[in-house]
Amino acid sequence: MCRKLVVTNEIFLGTRAICYEAYSLPKGEVVELTEKQIKDALKGITTDEVYGLELSEAGELVMDKKNFFTTNMMKKIHTNTLIPMVEEDCLANLFYIVIGTHKDKANTMYDVISSRYERTSFTEEKVKTLLDMHIISAGAKLENGAVVVASLEKPIAPVADGKQKEDKEKSDTL
């Protein structure tokens, strides 16, 4: 089964990075992943989909600014201590990541998770305010005054003959 993993925090032991924390959708569980596990998922070796990080040309993990709009991430350096990776960007000790939208009566509500794993929904005005304050660190951006939400769907890679690659798990279970 394919898990959608939204990377929220990088965990350090002193000054040494040891792993990443990710929020697993749709279950809502918190999982810890090593750098190798994330790289394998990004390369397509596993069935997991990772959001928030991407591989640089040098093969290193970097924030996915283009597809998931990741501008910052929390570092967990001590028990219950979170600090931003890019400290000059924000003074907050809590970030939100937009993971989707839904309709509530006539309003669009934005589903978010926090770097401390609170799951809630915000109105569009609150999302715009938090984006301006750099407290929403990924999953959405402001473009021409409108909120643009990153997709939690990976594009399907074409195969050599130009047809779309099918989901192997579905075809194996039929």
RADAPE-V354476 format. One record per backbone hydrogen bond with DSSP energy under -0.5 kcal/mol. NH is the residue of the N-H (numbers start at 0). CO is the residue of the C=O. If there is no record, write none. Layout:
[[NH:CO] [NH:CO]]
This chain:
[[2:0] [3:24] [4:2] [4:48] [5:3] [5:22] [6:4] [6:50] [7:20] [8:20] [9:73] [10:18] [11:75] [12:15] [13:11] [13:76] [14:12] [15:12] [16:14] [17:10] [18:10] [19:32] [20:8] [21:30] [22:5] [23:21] [23:28] [24:3] [24:22] [27:23] [28:23] [30:21] [30:28] [32:19] [37:33] [38:34] [39:35] [40:36] [41:37] [42:38] [43:39] [43:40] [44:39] [45:39] [48:2] [50:4] [53:61] [55:59] [58:55] [61:53] [63:51] [64:62] [67:63] [69:63] [70:68] [70:136] [71:136] [73:7] [74:82] [75:9] [76:74] [76:80] [77:80] [80:77] [81:79] [82:74] [84:72] [86:84] [88:85] [89:85] [89:86] [95:134] [96:112] [97:137] [98:110] [99:110] [101:108] [103:106] [105:103] [106:103] [108:101] [108:106] [109:121] [110:99] [110:108] [111:119] [112:96] [113:117] [114:94] [116:113] [119:111] [119:117] [121:109] [123:107] [126:122] [127:123] [128:124] [129:125] [130:126] [131:127] [132:128] [133:130] [134:129] [135:129] [136:95] [136:134] [137:95] [138:67] [140:147] [142:145] [145:142] [147:140] [147:145] [148:146] [149:138] [158:162] [161:158] [164:156] [167:165] [170:166] [171:167] [172:168] [173:169]]
